[in-house]
Amino acid sequence: MKLSIAIAAFNEEENIGRVLSSVKDLADEIIVVDGSSTDKTVEIAKKFGAKVTITDNPPIFHINKQKAIDQCSGDWIFQLDADEEITLELAGEIKEIVKKGSQFSAFWIKRKNYFLGRCLKKGGQYPDPVIRFFKKGKARLPCKSVHEQVEVEGEIGWLKNDMLHFSVPTFSRYLTNSNRYTTLTAMEFKERNLPLNLFTTIIYIIVVPLKTFLNIYFRHKGFMDGFPGFIFALFSGLHFPTAYIKYWELTKKDDN
């Protein structure tokens, strides 16, 4: 039984070395689909022996993730983001499953999310389960939304050990990611043909942001994560008015 690692990347020279180091002794093959990076992402990936395919960089990044999955030849596939890392404990657990087999088609994995240098333990950010480890041909990404999970054919189990996620090393990186995500949400508003009126303006400019902040910061105790917890709650709420304003711009552009 063999294990393939599937990674989609774009301008990840600061991250991709870390994730590849964590899997180089685990994987039988590493597949990287690169969205035409302009930095050293491809060069670094090839140094680790990855098979690299260069393509375009679609707004819904899961399209490239699925391309990487499709290229895998292993009996088992582990799909990783460039800003993630597999711990030694998790790697050992994966090796055992690949070696012995399993009744499950896929597995949920808990993630420790690092935000501005701090692991967020509250605010609904842990355990943040994701499905990333699955038998070839048993799981697929719908490629419709940025936060979607894979669709699995068969039973899903749980792994015991955590995966690490370093999505926001700097606030500038967070804003870059946020810009992409709010644009996708604006496009979803457009697909739904969300009305632009006083009611929806109040809902998405005031009500939803406030509700989101209070839910993360107080209900899920985000305040226990210090200043990074406050910033995460605040900007999670601001996602919605930003997306709504972008949607308003898209609509006005179409009218012209």
Steps between C-alpha positions, in 0.01 A plus 500: 500500500632842405432854621480808278516858626294750299575873532375804308715811537540858384786724613570288808881519519479591870288195585546216255841391630352440846210286380719298263754439777222356713399243234824418316553180704132413501390521136567267210431790265435873535279675246503881485269697273631855481283794390783672305690628803733795448726413795714192576212265585562268203876497551464402867239232423726336241789491751281273714438270204142614438335447163397853406228604257468871416155630415286813549387637838118483515303704759367177651830343602340160557507452123878467515477286813280257308744503209773392742278225641421375148870462422571283805573133438517381863245272667460769765508878451571775750400845372695782663509877472840664465459674838437176691729248667474136601642426845714194570216350705251548218746360247539185709125457519467540123775244434318240706175547310670486160685184607209314662203640308172624642125452480465877457513677165623826653596663829425822684812675631511768770696816424685742724464841336774759554390862461753785532742266673254350749318168496131587530346262753168684529270701273377183332846446346577165659471214418406635150465150346575447131489193273840468334599133515306259278514200271558577133171536315293534819507879548461807282479878543181660358706811406212739568598677822825601669405334832349176369590152621570207273210272410570144613364168381495269803559524873713773658717444807710729723876525545626562853784744431481863388620670185656848521370794294705821461257696284571848642869559580453876447207740493588599143462136395166488677376803308614345171306181576201697624487698177468177303241346731277809510505513119381139488222579748398797285479268200282262705270795582478569127413139418222516762385832353497647851275810508672834549271698726490663843415172673792297357733796552417510872528121523843469334655829611387491863310191620706210359841656582394578857348155549814334360731698728293435813470130416875452453626733771253431782296185433806303384732685742730651239604756761709225663735509200613853581549771239519253205163360615349849496636578152376166367149561634494860375612427145285185476205733552633757251509230231129550434475877447813483282343227285169688486670820380688301233169346393350850475793601276449194277130579464562865414762399245249268331242779491744720313 
